[in-house]
Amino acid sequence: MTAVVEVTEHAKISCAICGSKTHSIQLHLQKEHPETTLAEYKETYPGQPLLSKLAEQKIAEQKASVAKAAGTVSTEYVTSLVS
């Protein structure tokens, strides 16, 4: 019998160094691999994701909230970023 793995937008990404699951490679490197910079990671593992879909969504929501609060973008634009 084969196990079925459900992939969701909340799925974490894998660290190419140790295989650990995380939402942010940058934060993982700081905690688990402090000898490796983000630039070195990107050079050594080109094409590897640096953020999970959930992390990307949260960052977009945060940026949209800041922009909306500053009055620099319309409500429609903010809505399009987080949709």
N, C-alpha and C positions, 0 to 999 in steps of 0.2 A: 504494500500500500504506500502511495506517495503522499507526502504532506503537501498541502496547498498553502502557499504563502500569500497573504493578502497585501497588496501594495496600495497604500493610501497617500494622500497629500501630507500626512503626518509622519511618514516613514523617515527614519534617520538615514544619513549617508555613512559610508564606511571610511575610516582612516586608511589610506594606502600604506601607511607605515606598520600599524599594528592590527588593523581590522576592527578596531573598536567602533561602535555606532555612536554618532553624534549629530547634532543639528548644525554645528559650526566648527569647521576645521580650525579656524583661527583660535577660537577659545580652547579647543582640544589640544592644539599644539602648545599653547601657553601653559596648560596644566600638566600634560603628559609627556611632551617632547620639547621642553624649553630650549634645547640646543638647536632646534630647527625653526627657522623663520618662515613666515608665510611665503615670502619670495622664493626661498629654497624649495619649499614643498611644491609650489607651482612649477618651478623649473624641473624638478625631479619627476613629478607626476603630472605632466601636462594633460589637460582635458578632464582631470578628476574634479568632481563637484566640490565646491567650498562651502556651500550652504544647502540645507535641505529645503524642500518646497515650503514647509511650514515656516522656517526661518526667513526665507525670501518674502513670504506673505506678511509676516510680522514686521519686517523692516519697511516694506512698502506702506503698510498701514501707519507706522510711526512717522515716516517721512510725509505722508499725506496729511496726517494730523498736525504736524509742525507747520507745513505750508498753509494749511487752512487757517490755523490760529494766527499766522503772520499776515493772512489776507493776500497771499501772493498767487493763489489759484482759485478757480471756481469750484463750487460744490460738485458740479458734474464731473470735473476732472478728477477730483478726489475719489469720487465713487467709481470711476473707471479704473483707478489704480488698485483698488482693493476688491474688485469684482472678478 
